């Protein structure tokens, strides 16, 4: 189990309660604390207030969509450098390239696998892998 020196805080912005519960279940074994919001406006406010280590969000979000959120994030100084991972079922051409051009560090497809998410979080935050028995 990964036990970082301080709790890692991840903001999850998705309009599905089931998605929030799934991600929380994936991360609880690693001592990662999840904050949850369901739209662009609340997600932006929580990011400013909480200063998470990482933000995980969907492209299809109420309040303007994930790409608008990413644009706001990058233009808001206190939170402009927080790394972001997009998790989406969106299949429109160019979505991944657009998200990466706006500095998303990764784009993961839904349904998301626990191992894939943990690996990307490790890469982004530089945390060591958990001890395996």
Steps between C-alpha positions, in 0.01 A plus 500: 500500500624846411523725804627841393660738753190717470160420361468548127190703416325445167201699378261291292256696283234284339122519493460128583478401866586143400823622338596685820438189709703286259800735503487534879498121533803479268699757697412428863748209521776748415414756764390750237233748607233582240303820471190476280317755288246460221537810281745757364399782737527298821809319373677831439402635843617183675828498308571858612398434861663157547806516272496125418810313386318377189167552326316220322204607285266408217460685170119496524430716805209725589585868505699520179688173460840367595694695240355826634600387849853431378517842334384668825744296703798598285406869515446514879835566661462320836402176326658534156774242563290220647540191279182365344389164367199479271286188533234482232277283287506776236603362163484817288806539277762729645376499862819341633722731296303805615523396865874438470548833319337665802757317719312196623773259610295197400172405337349170614203326343193386691447247631817562695705220652641539849852400395505754216386781728750416775785476248421842354466658845841355595656639182347845547564541871824304517381271777671163543311180417337319788674202654371182342467181705 
